[in-house]
Amino acid sequence: MMRNLLMSGGSVAISIAANVRSPDIAALARARGWNGTGQIICTINAGVDVASLSISGIPHYCLTIINRGRIGGLYNSGTGLVALSKFNLDNAGGIIFGGGGQGGTGQGVTIFRGTGYSGTGNGGSGGTGAGFNGANPPVMVSASSGSSGTSQTVGGPAIGGSTQGVAYGGSGGAGGAIGVQGSGGYDGSTSGSFESQYRTGPSSGSLAGYAIDGIANVNILAAGSILGRTR
């Protein structure tokens, strides 16, 4: 439902024209003369990145955000926008995203032979999910691939006519793009001669972060691109 956006006494218009992390919109409005009850029209300019934005301390429906840039979460499942107060959102041409999920770890493999002889291939770590870094101003971090697993040959003397067993850990999964879950890790493998084996993992990739946490408090006038989960 569209709310009345008419300006009244004590109302202000502010703009965010440079990349910033966690701006305090209420404080910015007070600095422009906001009286605490009038309307705030906050425009995020095209090409501007805002990381980890939280809306609080503003009476319900006193705020309208006009987003023409990007509002997003930190890498590895960060939340883009937290709505603790009810407000109006015009996201036409804008993007709101949750940080991409981290990739899962690869499978670890241990092989055994004889008495006390073993070899272990450890699974690789998962790649980084895309999103803003923790700096202010924020910088976008791209998703990365997972790392390779390690390998190890089983110990003990070689047995005539056989090849020593080798355990290979699986590679980690790739991190997700903004708003996308990370990929799961990969299975490990073995080669050569051994008597038994034990495997752990691989693990699933992490879910993407919330694009909007508190969606029930957001009166969406124009949706634009909302990438990732909401709740």
One Martini backbone bead per residue (centre of mass of N, CA, C, O) as a GRO file, in nm:
protein
  231
    1MET     BB    1   0.095   0.035   0.024
    2MET     BB    2   0.066   0.365  -0.025
    3ARG     BB    3   0.205   0.644   0.107
    4ASN     BB    4   0.224   0.950   0.231
    5LEU     BB    5   0.479   1.191   0.091
    6LEU     BB    6   0.426   1.456   0.211
    7MET     BB    7   0.551   1.743   0.300
    8SER     BB    8   0.642   1.897   0.612
    9GLY     BB    9   0.707   2.035   0.883
   10GLY     BB   10   1.043   1.931   0.943
   11SER     BB   11   1.126   1.841   0.674
   12VAL     BB   12   1.361   1.633   0.476
   13ALA     BB   13   1.638   1.627   0.241
   14ILE     BB   14   1.860   1.361   0.154
   15SER     BB   15   2.198   1.250   0.061
   16ILE     BB   16   2.391   0.978  -0.085
   17ALA     BB   17   2.721   1.034  -0.256
   18ALA     BB   18   2.889   0.809  -0.096
   19ASN     BB   19   3.055   0.566   0.014
   20VAL     BB   20   2.908   0.356   0.284
   21ARG     BB   21   2.891   0.249   0.625
   22SER     BB   22   2.633   0.262   0.828
   23PRO     BB   23   2.434   0.488   0.815
   24ASP     BB   24   2.274   0.761   0.998
   25ILE     BB   25   1.982   0.887   0.910
   26ALA     BB   26   1.879   1.041   1.155
   27ALA     BB   27   2.135   1.215   1.193
   28LEU     BB   28   2.134   1.345   0.914
   29ALA     BB   29   1.856   1.480   0.950
   30ARG     BB   30   1.915   1.651   1.202
   31ALA     BB   31   2.143   1.818   1.059
   32ARG     BB   32   1.893   1.937   0.863
   33GLY     BB   33   1.629   1.984   1.077
   34TRP     BB   34   1.492   1.757   1.196
   35ASN     BB   35   1.203   1.708   1.428
   36GLY     BB   36   1.112   1.376   1.448
   37THR     BB   37   0.820   1.380   1.250
   38GLY     BB   38   0.893   1.426   0.983
   39GLN     BB   39   0.993   1.396   0.674
   40ILE     BB   40   1.214   1.162   0.497
   41ILE     BB   41   1.428   1.207   0.215
   42CYS     BB   42   1.633   0.940   0.088
   43THR     BB   43   1.906   0.952  -0.139
   44ILE     BB   44   2.065   0.712  -0.342
   45ASN     BB   45   2.293   0.734  -0.557
   46ALA     BB   46   2.418   0.667  -0.838
   47GLY     BB   47   2.700   0.452  -0.775
   48VAL     BB   48   2.631   0.388  -0.476
   49ASP     BB   49   2.760   0.241  -0.173
   50VAL     BB   50   2.577   0.051   0.083
   51ALA     BB   51   2.657  -0.085   0.393
   52SER     BB   52   2.480  -0.205   0.634
   53LEU     BB   53   2.172  -0.114   0.667
   54SER     BB   54   1.992   0.069   0.929
   55ILE     BB   55   1.651   0.104   1.047
   56SER     BB   56   1.621   0.352   1.306
   57GLY     BB   57   1.476   0.599   1.509
   58ILE     BB   58   1.204   0.612   1.328
   59PRO     BB   59   0.912   0.680   1.257
   60HIS     BB   60   0.661   0.555   1.111
   61TYR     BB   61   0.663   0.663   0.781
   62CYS     BB   62   0.895   0.905   0.773
   63LEU     BB   63   1.045   0.723   0.557
   64THR     BB   64   1.218   0.763   0.236
   65ILE     BB   65   1.374   0.549   0.007
   66ILE     BB   66   1.594   0.631  -0.270
   67ASN     BB   67   1.727   0.379  -0.474
   68ARG     BB   68   2.017   0.400  -0.717
   69GLY     BB   69   2.201   0.191  -0.598
   70ARG     BB   70   2.373   0.007  -0.337
   71ILE     BB   71   2.255  -0.240  -0.108
   72GLY     BB   72   2.471  -0.431   0.120
   73GLY     BB   73   2.647  -0.700   0.215
   74LEU     BB   74   2.872  -0.881   0.341
   75TYR     BB   75   3.070  -1.111   0.310
   76ASN     BB   76   2.954  -1.404   0.399
   77SER     BB   77   2.628  -1.339   0.465
   78GLY     BB   78   2.544  -1.055   0.469
   79THR     BB   79   2.339  -0.789   0.552
   80GLY     BB   80   2.190  -0.525   0.394
   81LEU     BB   81   1.888  -0.479   0.538
   82VAL     BB   82   1.756  -0.328   0.836
   83ALA     BB   83   1.410  -0.325   0.961
   84LEU     BB   84   1.289  -0.151   1.254
   85SER     BB   85   1.140   0.048   1.075
   86LYS     BB   86   0.889   0.194   0.908
   87PHE     BB   87   0.904   0.217   0.541
   88ASN     BB   88   0.980   0.358   0.231
   89LEU     BB   89   1.044   0.203  -0.104
   90ASP     BB   90   1.254   0.314  -0.379
   91ASN     BB   91   1.412   0.070  -0.616
   92ALA     BB   92   1.444   0.194  -0.882
   93GLY     BB   93   1.743   0.080  -1.024
   94GLY     BB   94   1.816  -0.083  -0.780
   95ILE     BB   95   2.015  -0.255  -0.518
   96ILE     BB   96   1.955  -0.545  -0.304
   97PHE     BB   97   2.184  -0.739  -0.093
   98GLY     BB   98   2.324  -1.035  -0.013
   99GLY     BB   99   2.572  -1.207   0.083
  100GLY     BB  100   2.755  -1.441  -0.020
  101GLY     BB  101   2.823  -1.761   0.017
  102GLN     BB  102   3.017  -1.988   0.144
  103GLY     BB  103   3.199  -2.239   0.076
  104GLY     BB  104   3.252  -2.559   0.102
  105THR     BB  105   3.409  -2.822   0.224
  106GLY     BB  106   3.604  -3.070   0.168
  107GLN     BB  107   3.684  -3.391   0.161
  108GLY     BB  108   3.801  -3.618   0.393
  109VAL     BB  109   4.082  -3.862   0.379
  110THR     BB  110   4.143  -4.188   0.529
  111ILE     BB  111   4.398  -4.432   0.525
  112PHE     BB  112   4.463  -4.790   0.580
  113ARG     BB  113   4.761  -4.994   0.694
  114GLY     BB  114   4.798  -5.209   0.896
  115THR     BB  115   4.996  -5.107   1.176
  116GLY     BB  116   4.971  -4.761   1.202
  117TYR     BB  117   4.894  -4.694   0.900
  118SER     BB  118   4.860  -4.369   0.733
  119GLY     BB  119   4.654  -4.141   0.525
  120THR     BB  120   4.589  -3.781   0.470
  121GLY     BB  121   4.326  -3.594   0.312
  122ASN     BB  122   4.248  -3.271   0.304
  123GLY     BB  123   4.014  -3.047   0.285
  124GLY     BB  124   3.918  -2.778   0.136
  125SER     BB  125   3.840  -2.459   0.134
  126GLY     BB  126   3.616  -2.224   0.103
  127GLY     BB  127   3.499  -1.977  -0.066
  128THR     BB  128   3.424  -1.653  -0.117
  129GLY     BB  129   3.171  -1.444  -0.076
  130ALA     BB  130   3.011  -1.195  -0.202
  131GLY     BB  131   3.090  -0.850  -0.108
  132PHE     BB  132   3.146  -0.644   0.129
  133ASN     BB  133   3.363  -0.513   0.312
  134GLY     BB  134   3.467  -0.370   0.636
  135ALA     BB  135   3.492  -0.099   0.525
  136ASN     BB  136   3.531   0.278   0.539
  137PRO     BB  137   3.470   0.247   0.266
  138PRO     BB  138   3.335   0.023   0.066
  139VAL     BB  139   3.430  -0.293  -0.092
  140MET     BB  140   3.416  -0.510  -0.339
  141VAL     BB  141   3.388  -0.867  -0.322
  142SER     BB  142   3.467  -1.137  -0.484
  143ALA     BB  143   3.424  -1.435  -0.574
  144SER     BB  144   3.572  -1.752  -0.483
  145SER     BB  145   3.755  -2.016  -0.489
  146GLY     BB  146   3.841  -2.303  -0.381
  147SER     BB  147   4.054  -2.511  -0.231
  148SER     BB  148   4.272  -2.747  -0.230
  149GLY     BB  149   4.357  -3.044  -0.145
  150THR     BB  150   4.525  -3.283   0.014
  151SER     BB  151   4.802  -3.525   0.028
  152GLN     BB  152   4.870  -3.885   0.119
  153THR     BB  153   5.081  -4.140   0.195
  154VAL     BB  154   5.099  -4.432   0.307
  155GLY     BB  155   5.257  -4.598   0.529
  156GLY     BB  156   5.518  -4.798   0.505
  157PRO     BB  157   5.605  -5.065   0.347
  158ALA     BB  158   5.631  -5.203   0.061
  159ILE     BB  159   5.445  -5.416  -0.143
  160GLY     BB  160   5.479  -5.650  -0.348
  161GLY     BB  161   5.315  -5.536  -0.643
  162SER     BB  162   5.238  -5.263  -0.504
  163THR     BB  163   5.070  -4.956  -0.442
  164GLN     BB  164   5.074  -4.698  -0.271
  165GLY     BB  165   4.859  -4.533  -0.091
  166VAL     BB  166   4.631  -4.252  -0.163
  167ALA     BB  167   4.512  -3.947  -0.023
  168TYR     BB  168   4.242  -3.720  -0.139
  169GLY     BB  169   4.133  -3.420  -0.103
  170GLY     BB  170   3.883  -3.214  -0.145
  171SER     BB  171   3.754  -2.948  -0.280
  172GLY     BB  172   3.641  -2.650  -0.247
  173GLY     BB  173   3.392  -2.440  -0.276
  174ALA     BB  174   3.241  -2.187  -0.415
  175GLY     BB  175   3.151  -1.884  -0.393
  176GLY     BB  176   2.897  -1.665  -0.392
  177ALA     BB  177   2.720  -1.453  -0.523
  178ILE     BB  178   2.523  -1.215  -0.492
  179GLY     BB  179   2.253  -1.381  -0.339
  180VAL     BB  180   2.428  -1.658  -0.324
  181GLN     BB  181   2.498  -1.965  -0.272
  182GLY     BB  182   2.726  -2.174  -0.191
  183SER     BB  183   2.923  -2.423  -0.280
  184GLY     BB  184   2.997  -2.733  -0.255
  185GLY     BB  185   3.197  -2.965  -0.175
  186TYR     BB  186   3.426  -3.213  -0.260
  187ASP     BB  187   3.525  -3.512  -0.322
  188GLY     BB  188   3.733  -3.748  -0.260
  189SER     BB  189   4.025  -3.971  -0.300
  190THR     BB  190   4.190  -4.271  -0.434
  191SER     BB  191   4.493  -4.480  -0.435
  192GLY     BB  192   4.589  -4.781  -0.441
  193SER     BB  193   4.696  -4.951  -0.149
  194PHE     BB  194   4.451  -5.060   0.098
  195GLU     BB  195   4.215  -5.150   0.363
  196SER     BB  196   4.096  -4.865   0.463
  197GLN     BB  197   3.839  -4.604   0.527
  198TYR     BB  198   3.784  -4.242   0.597
  199ARG     BB  199   3.509  -4.000   0.591
  200THR     BB  200   3.463  -3.636   0.560
  201GLY     BB  201   3.219  -3.519   0.415
  202PRO     BB  202   3.111  -3.275   0.265
  203SER     BB  203   3.008  -2.941   0.259
  204SER     BB  204   2.794  -2.703   0.246
  205GLY     BB  205   2.698  -2.416   0.148
  206SER     BB  206   2.623  -2.110   0.227
  207LEU     BB  207   2.398  -1.895   0.269
  208ALA     BB  208   2.274  -1.624   0.189
  209GLY     BB  209   2.206  -1.329   0.272
  210TYR     BB  210   2.011  -1.079   0.366
  211ALA     BB  211   1.868  -0.830   0.203
  212ILE     BB  212   1.606  -0.835   0.402
  213ASP     BB  213   1.547  -0.748   0.746
  214GLY     BB  214   1.211  -0.673   0.775
  215ILE     BB  215   0.992  -0.676   0.538
  216ALA     BB  216   0.725  -0.587   0.694
  217ASN     BB  217   0.854  -0.275   0.717
  218VAL     BB  218   0.824  -0.262   0.393
  219ASN     BB  219   0.718  -0.019   0.160
  220ILE     BB  220   0.687  -0.106  -0.171
  221LEU     BB  221   0.699   0.095  -0.458
  222ALA     BB  222   0.982  -0.024  -0.581
  223ALA     BB  223   1.179  -0.307  -0.628
  224GLY     BB  224   1.372  -0.390  -0.828
  225SER     BB  225   1.669  -0.537  -0.694
  226ILE     BB  226   1.639  -0.845  -0.500
  227LEU     BB  227   1.915  -1.020  -0.353
  228GLY     BB  228   1.799  -1.274  -0.182
  229ARG     BB  229   1.692  -1.293   0.123
  230THR     BB  230   1.391  -1.280   0.324
  231ARG     BB  231   1.209  -1.174   0.659
   0.00000   0.00000   0.00000
